[in-house]
Amino acid sequence: MRLKNLQIGYTLPMAFTKKAHIQKVRIYASGDNLLTWTKLTKVIDPESFMGINNTGGGAGSIGTAYPISRVYSFGVNINF
């Protein structure tokens, strides 16, 4: 099981944004590849696990992939 993406945000109330002549302000935070629950080792990506490679790669190529990176993003959306 994997938590691939989570985004949370907050839209400021219009009482604050009207004073600055702004229609809408939204602040958000987003995260990708945050959690993975698996019985496989941390080296193996459970989504790329395809079994033994029959093209001569042998057991060394089981589920091989680059490590999954966690990505965090923060931002502000402003509508005038």
N, C-alpha and C positions, 0 to 999 in steps of 0.2 A: 504494500500500500504506500502511496506517495502523495504528499501535499505539494503539487507542482506550482500553484500560483495562489497568492492571497493579496487582496488589495483592500485597504480601508481608507475611508475619506471622510471629510467633514466639510459641509457647506456653511459658511458664515451666515448668520441671520441678516436679513435685509436692513434691519435697523442700523447695523454697522456699515454696510456697504453703500447705502444711500448717501451718507454724509460725504463720501469720497466720489460720488457720481459713478459708481460701479454697479452693474446689474447683479453680478454673481461672483463669488470667490470660493473656490474649493481647494482645500489642502488635502493631499493624499500621500500614502506610503504604500509601496508594493514590494513583494518579495517573490522570487521564483526559485523552485527546487529547494524548498525550506526543510522538509522532513522526508525521510525514507525509512519505512519499517520493512525489514527483510531478514531472512535467515542466511542469505548469501554473505560472503565477505564484503568489506567495504570497497575492495578493488573492482568488483564485478557490478556492472549496471544491470539491475533486474530487467529493464526493458530491452536490453540488447542481448540478453542471454538466449543463444540459439543452439546450444549443444556443441558437440565436437565438430570442428570444421573438417570436412572430408576432402578439402583441396590440398592436403599436405601440411596444413598448419599444425595439426595435432592438438593435444590437450592444452597447449599454451595459448590457443586462440579462443578459448571458451569465454564468451561474453566480454571480450576485450573492448574497451572504449576509453576515451578520455574521461578523467574524473568529472563528475557533474558539479558545475560551479553554482554556488548560491549567488543570486543577483538581488541587490536591494536598490530601490528607486524611491525618490522623494520628489514632490513637485507641488506647484500651485497653478491652478487654472483660473484666469481672470477674464471675465466678459465685461466689456464696457458698453 
